[in-house]
């Protein structure tokens, strides 16, 4: 074993020891070390940490933190950081559909379906099938009764057409098709819009929306504000905004005051930490005049609870990480 491999193995064992001390309540807990571990480790390293934890303590650490995550914000943050990305998103989608009885958490479902690239969304669907022995598209059809059903189904189907390339000529043609679907008649041609969305991957949809603005001087979402667009236009605008400007969608989620504010804050900071958290921070600051760091401090401001301090340290570290 090389010296670097030995050092890495030793480092993972030390990480596991600190984590085990916290989870078991036995041994000295180095809170700063826990914070640094969950801020600076990457997905590849977390795989080794999980394997090392199992070898050392005979437990699946993901199962351990999963069992207490509902009542422990640190366990929730640790779970979301350590679990594989596609598995994590599949679980978030599942909970948005079935985790709250008969009601569906549409905002969370839109968040995953519309902010992930088509390549990732395809992987999420595969993980969902493997994990729950169920088809995501079928479950969406079963659980959603609102007009969002057709729109979200189109987005979910679109990832079947994934390609790494963006065709700008096609995007221009599609932008003209969208314009005609909205402007040419007394009512909106919903079928054409849904059909187009279902046949284009996320990258191509972004190109279409860019082409639309170049051709007609305004955002497609603004065109959907016309009275004839009705409820369909309102629902489509929400989805389009998430596809086109996910940072604004997430910033709005973070501004909402509800019982799930902490969960939303933990989830968004962690799932977007290596993607666009700085853009989200800027969008949040533009609307509120405050930063995500300040929001974290307010939500987890409890000097008597060391767990809150750990969570605040992790989230602030991820927001400010270069």
RAWO-V847178 format. One record per pair of residues at least 24 apart in sequence whose ideal C-beta (glycine too) atoms are under 8 Angstrom apart, sorted by the first residue. I is the first residue (numbers start at 1). GAP is how many residues later the second one is. D is the distance in Angstrom with one decimal. If there is no record, write none. Layout:
[[I;GAP;D] [I;GAP;D]]
This chain:
[[8;40;7.5] [9;43;7.5] [12;33;7.5] [12;36;5.2] [12;37;5.3] [12;40;4.4] [13;39;5.9] [13;43;6.6] [15;26;7.5] [15;34;5.5] [15;37;7.7] [16;33;6.2] [16;36;5.1] [16;37;4.5] [16;40;5.5] [16;41;7.3] [16;45;7.7] [17;39;7.8] [19;30;7.8] [19;34;6.9] [19;42;6.9] [19;59;7.5] [20;33;7.1] [20;36;7.4] [20;37;5.7] [22;52;7.6] [23;38;7.8] [23;41;5.7] [23;42;7.1] [23;45;8.0] [23;52;7.9] [31;275;6.3] [31;278;6.7] [31;279;5.6] [31;282;7.7] [32;281;7.7] [34;40;7.8] [34;276;5.7] [35;275;5.9] [35;278;3.8] [35;279;5.5] [35;282;6.3] [36;281;7.6] [38;39;6.5] [38;40;6.3] [38;43;5.1] [38;276;4.7] [38;279;7.9] [39;274;7.7] [39;275;5.9] [39;278;3.5] [39;279;5.9] [39;282;6.2] [40;277;7.8] [40;281;7.5] [41;40;7.6] [42;232;7.9] [43;41;7.1] [43;42;6.5] [46;35;6.6] [46;36;4.6] [47;37;7.7] [49;33;7.0] [50;32;6.2] [72;235;6.5] [73;189;6.2] [73;193;6.4] [73;227;7.3] [73;234;6.4] [73;235;6.9] [73;238;4.6] [74;233;4.8] [74;236;5.0] [74;237;5.3] [74;240;7.9] [76;187;7.2] [76;190;5.6] [77;189;5.3] [77;193;6.3] [77;234;5.4] [77;237;5.4] [77;238;7.2] [80;186;6.8] [80;187;6.5] [80;190;4.5] [80;191;6.9] [81;189;5.8] [81;233;7.8] [85;35;7.6] [86;34;7.1] [86;37;4.4] [86;38;5.3] [86;40;7.5] [86;41;4.3] [87;40;5.3] [87;44;6.7] [88;183;7.3] [89;27;6.8] [89;31;7.5] [89;35;4.7] [89;38;7.6] [89;182;7.6] [90;34;5.3] [90;35;7.9] [90;37;4.1] [90;38;4.2] [90;41;5.5] [90;42;7.6] [90;46;7.9] [91;40;7.2] [92;175;7.1] [92;179;7.9] [93;31;6.8] [93;35;6.4] [93;43;6.6] [94;34;6.7] [94;37;7.6] [94;38;6.0] [97;42;5.6] [97;43;7.1] [97;46;4.9] [98;41;7.9] [98;45;7.4] [104;39;5.2] [104;40;5.8] [106;38;7.6] [106;40;7.7] [106;42;6.0] [107;146;6.3] [109;31;7.6] [109;43;6.8] [110;38;7.7] [110;42;7.2] [110;128;6.5] [110;129;6.2] [110;132;5.6] [110;139;7.7] [111;131;6.9] [111;138;7.1] [111;139;7.4] [111;142;7.0] [113;39;5.8] [113;42;5.1] [113;43;6.1] [114;41;5.9] [114;125;5.5] [114;128;3.9] [114;129;4.9] [114;132;7.5] [114;135;7.7] [115;127;5.7] [115;128;7.5] [115;131;4.2] [115;134;7.0] [115;135;7.6] [116;86;7.6] [117;85;5.4] [117;86;6.9] [118;40;6.4] [118;41;4.0] [118;43;7.5] [118;44;4.1] [118;83;3.8] [118;84;4.6] [118;85;6.9] [119;40;7.5] [119;43;5.4] [119;45;7.8] [121;35;7.2] [121;38;4.1] [121;81;7.4] [122;37;4.6] [122;38;7.3] [122;40;5.9] [125;31;7.2] [125;34;7.2] [146;89;7.4] [147;84;5.7] [147;85;5.7] [147;88;5.1] [148;87;5.3] [148;91;7.7] [150;40;7.7] [150;44;5.4] [151;43;6.9] [151;46;7.3] [151;84;5.9] [151;85;5.8] [151;88;5.3] [152;87;7.2] [153;45;7.4] [154;40;4.9] [154;41;7.7] [154;43;4.0] [154;44;3.9] [155;42;6.5] [155;43;7.8] [155;84;6.6] [155;88;7.7] [157;41;4.4] [158;39;6.2] [158;40;5.6] [158;41;6.9] [158;42;5.8] [158;43;5.5] [158;44;6.8] [158;47;7.1] [159;42;6.3] [159;43;7.3] [161;38;6.1] [161;39;6.7] [161;40;5.3] [162;39;4.9] [163;38;6.3] [163;41;7.9] [164;39;7.8] [166;37;5.1] [166;38;5.8] [166;40;7.9] [166;41;4.8] [167;37;6.9] [167;40;7.5] [168;39;6.0] [168;43;7.1] [170;34;7.2] [171;33;6.5] [171;36;3.8] [171;37;4.8] [171;39;7.3] [171;40;4.5] [172;39;4.8] [172;43;7.1] [174;26;6.8] [174;30;7.9] [174;34;4.6] [174;37;7.4] [175;33;5.3] [175;34;7.8] [175;36;3.9] [175;37;4.1] [175;39;7.9] [175;40;5.5] [175;41;7.8] [175;45;7.8] [176;39;7.0] [178;30;6.9] [178;34;6.0] [178;42;6.1] [179;33;6.9] [179;36;7.2] [179;37;6.1] [179;44;7.6] [182;41;5.1] [182;42;6.9] [182;44;7.3] [182;47;7.1] [183;40;7.4] [186;42;6.7] [187;41;5.8] [188;36;7.9] [188;40;6.1] [188;41;5.2] [188;42;7.8] [188;44;6.5] [188;45;6.8] [190;42;5.5] [193;43;7.1] [202;41;6.4] [205;38;5.7] [206;37;6.7] [206;38;6.3] [209;31;6.9] [209;34;7.6] [209;35;5.2] [219;25;7.8] [245;38;8.0] [246;30;6.6] [247;29;5.4] [247;32;3.9] [247;33;4.6] [247;35;7.4] [247;36;4.6] [248;35;5.0] [250;26;8.0] [250;30;4.7] [250;33;7.5] [251;29;5.5] [251;32;3.8] [251;33;4.2] [251;35;7.9] [251;36;6.1] [252;35;7.7] [254;26;7.5] [254;30;5.8] [254;38;7.2] [254;41;6.6] [255;29;7.2] [255;32;6.4] [255;33;6.5] [261;38;6.5] [262;37;5.6] [262;38;7.7] [265;30;6.7] [265;31;6.7] [265;34;5.8] [265;50;7.0] [266;45;7.1] [266;49;6.8] [269;27;7.5] [269;46;4.8] [269;49;5.5] [269;50;6.2] [270;45;7.7] [270;48;6.6] [273;45;4.0] [273;46;7.7] [273;48;6.9] [277;41;6.6] [277;42;5.8] [278;41;7.8] [281;38;6.0] [291;28;7.9] [292;27;4.9] [293;26;5.8] [293;27;6.9]]
